[in-house]
Amino acid sequence: MDVTVEEVEAFVCIAQLGGFTEASRRLNRSQPAISRRIRELERSLGAPLFERAGRRVTLTEAGRTLLPYAEAVLATIRDGERAVRDLSNEPGGARTLSVAIVGTLADSHLVGALRRFESELPEVSVELRTATSREVSALVRGGEASLGLRYFPDDDPKLESIPLGTERLLVVVPAAHPVSARRLPDLRALRDERWLAFPHQRGQSGSLSLLLERELPAGGPAITRIDSLTAQKRLVEAGLGVALMPASSVREELRIGSLRAIEVESLDAGLPVVAVRRRRGYQSRPATAFLTMLKEHTPGLRG
């Protein structure tokens, strides 16, 4: 039995999102339809691709083996679609640029680039999708996004990471924190705090969590791992911890006074911001133009 594109698409989506329900929502298909596609794919290949534990699934050894090839197939098909659309000379032809970004990067730098892009290429519509850094890379790797904006370069050799700058990091504390100083010489005054950070990212040499571990004094408390930026902010607001966060992610909380930022003189920590694209992927004219504009609108990033 032949493997279909729909089966491969369902497999990659489940692998990325970790569940059949989430994949059915992403693909706008019923869960039974998604399950049927996976059964047919497993039957064709003669091997189970997922291990099921309730609503969550993990890849089997066969699934992990298949995933990079499946992503490459989908990316090649989507590249072909973009290449054919780029040949269209019809005025106002429907062309789309898909960009995946980490939500906190949707700030003035990106807005400026978008405004210029839409002004200079009004015939191209822009689709923005927000995701975590890992999800941004997955969307680019699978061809669902032409470009991605994320924190830290991706170590995947299939992806090219293009530096755009470094975002300033702030030590963030609750508004009523007993340390009232706006500046500290180092982090020793906060060494006994409960620090909040993201879990380590498997397969990535750089992360905000590793950066925090390097900056904290030796022998400090264990870091509490929280996988949601919003949850981290709410916990800090409630006085249940402190955190090191990108400046762009806490602008509103600092403005209304629910959080405070403390400058630390010895802290020279920054969060690298990169654009990612597939090394051998088709580079459409809109994607190339947008990347050029991004580089011109991000010099405000430190570094």
N, C-alpha and C positions, 0 to 999 in steps of 0.2 A: 504494500500500500504506500502511495506517495505521501510525503510530508508536505503540508500546505503552509503558506505564509501565515495564515491565521493561527495555526497551531504554534508556530515558532513565536509569533507575537505574544500569544497568551503565555507561553513558557517564560519568555524574557520578562514580561510584566510581573508575573507572580514572583519570579526570582528577585526582582528589584524591590517589590513592595512587601514581600513576606507573607502573602495570604491570597486566597482565591477571592474573598469578598472585596478586598481593596483593588485587585486586578479587574474584577467585573465592573467596578465603578469607573476606573480609569478608561477602560475600553468601551464603556457604555453597552455592555452585554450582560445577559442574565448569568447568575452563578452556575446554573446547570449547563449553559452553553460553554462557559469557560472550562468547567470540569470535563465536559465531553471532548473538547479539543485536546486536553492533556491526556485523557485516556487513549485517544486515537494516536497521539504522538508517542506515548509509551508503548503502545501496541506495535507501532511501526518500527520503533527502535529496539524493542525486545528487552527493555530495562526500565525500572521505576526511576523517575526523575526527582521526586519529592518524598520526604518523610513527613508525615502528617502528625501533628500533636495539637488536637483541638482545632482552633481556627488558624493557628500559625503553622507554617511549613518551613522546612529547611531543605536544601539541595542534597541529594545523594551524591555519591562519587560520580555516577554517570551524569547527573545533572550539572555538577561542577565542571566536568569535562566538556559538556555540550555548550555551556553558557557563552564562552568567548566566540565560538563559531556562530551561534545563533545571533548574538549581538552584531557580528560582522555581516551576516546575511541581511538583517534588517537595515543596517546602516548603508549597505551597498544599494539596496532597493530605493531607500529614501534619497540617497545621493543621485541616483539616476533620475528620479522624479524632479529634483531641483535642477539638474543639468538640462533636462528637456524644457522646463519652464523658462530657464534663462535664455533659451533660443527664441522665445516668443518676442516678436517685434510689434505686437499689437499695442496701441496706445492705451495706457491704463490697465494693461493686462494684470490679472490677479496673481501677484507674487507675494510670498510670505517669508519673513525672516523670523525664525523661532530662536528665542534666547532664554536660557535657564539661568537663574540667578539665586544666590543666597539672599533672603529677604532683606537683611540689614544693609545690603549694598544698594538698595533702591533709593539712593539719596541724591543730592544735588549733582554729583558727578555723572551718574547715569541719566538723570533727567535732562541735563544739558546736552548730552550726546544724543538722546532720543529726540529731543526737539529739533536739533540740527538735522538729524537723519530724516525725520518726517518732512522737514522743510525742503531738503534737497532731493529726496526720493519719494515724492508723494504717492507714486504708484505702488509702493511696497507697503504692505501691512505688517505690523510687528506683533508677534505673539510672545508674551512674557509668561514664564512659569517660575514660581518660587519653589525652592527645595533646599535641603541641606547640602553641604559641600560634596559629600559622597554621592548624593542623588543627582546633583548637577553633572558630575562626571559621568554617571551612568546614562543620563539622558543624551549627553553629547556622544558617548561611546556607541550607543545604539542608534544614532542618527535622528533621534526625536528633536534634538536642538542642534542648530548649526554652530552656536557659540554658547559658552557657559562662563559665568563669573562666580568665583568661589574664593575661599581663603586657603592659602598654602598651595604650592605646586603639587600636582598629582604625579605619583611615581610610576603610573602606568605608561609603559613605552609606546602604547598606541595613541596616547594623547600628548599634545604639545601644550605646555604651560607658558603663557606669555606674561611677564611681570608688568603690572600696572602701577604699583606703588605699595606703600605700607600704611595701614590704618592705625591711628593712635589707640592705645589701650588705657583704660581707666580703672583704678581701684574703686569699686562701688560699694557703699555701705548704706544701711538704713538711715533715714532722715534724723532719727533721734539717737544715733550711735554715740557712745560716751567719748570717743576720740573726736573732739570738735575741731581740731586743727585742719586747715585746708591743705597744708603741705607737711610732709614728713621726710626726714632724711633717708629712711629706709623702711623695710617692712617689719622690723622687729617689734614695733608697737602693736602689730596685728598678728603676730605669730601664733597666738593662742586662740584665734578665731576659728570658727568652722568655715572653711573655704569651700565654695561650690565650683564645680567645673564639669565639662562634658566628659563622657567616657572616652577612653583611648580608642582611636580609629585603627582597626586592624589593617595592616598593609600600608600605612601612611607614616612616613618618617617625620612629618611635622604636624603639630596640632596645638590648639590653645591649651589643652590639658598639659602637654609636655612642657610648653613654654612656662606655665604657672609653676610647675614642679621645679624648674630650674631657678626661678626667681625667689621662691620661698626660702627662708632660712633653714639650714640643716636641722633636723630633729624636730621640725614643726609637726602640727597635727595632720592626721590623714585627711585627704581631700574627699568630700562627698560628691559622688558622680550623679549628675542630673542631665538627662539627655534632651531637655527642652530649654531654650533660652527664656521663653516666657515664664516657665516654672521657676527658673533661677531668679528672675527679677522679682517675682511675687514672694519667694522665700526671703530674699534680701529685704524687701519692703516690710515683711512681717518680723524682721529681726532674727531670722533663723540662719544667718550666715552672711558672708561677704564674698565678693567675686571680682575677677578681672574680666572686663567686658570691652568690646569694641565701642568707641565713642558713638558711632552711628546708631547703636542698638538701644541707647538709654537717653537719647536727647529729650524725648517727651517727658520721661520720669524726672529728669533733672530740671526741666522747665517748670513742672508743676510742684516740685519739691518733695516728691515721695521717696527719692533717692538722693544721696550726696556723693560727690566724687572727691577723692583725696589725691593730690599730686604727690608722688613719691620721687624724690630727687635721684635716688640710685636706680630707679626702674627705667630701663631703656628697652622696653618691650614693645614690639609692634607686630601687627598681624598682616602678613603678606597677602596682597590681593592680586589674583591672576585671572586672565582669560584663558579658557581651555578650548581646544578644537582637536579634531581627529587629524593625526599626522598625514594619513593618506586619503583623507576624506575630500569630497568635492568642495571647493571653496567658491561659493557663489559670489557674484558681484555685490549683492546687498550685504552679505556677511563680511566681505573684505572691506567695504566702505564703512560699515558700522564699527569694525575693529579699529580702523584708522581714527575715526572720530572719538572713540573711547580713549585711545592713547592721548589725544589732544585735550580731553576734558578731565583727566585724572591727575594732572600735576599737583593738585591740591592735597593729594595723599602724601603723607610724610615719606621721605626716602627717595 
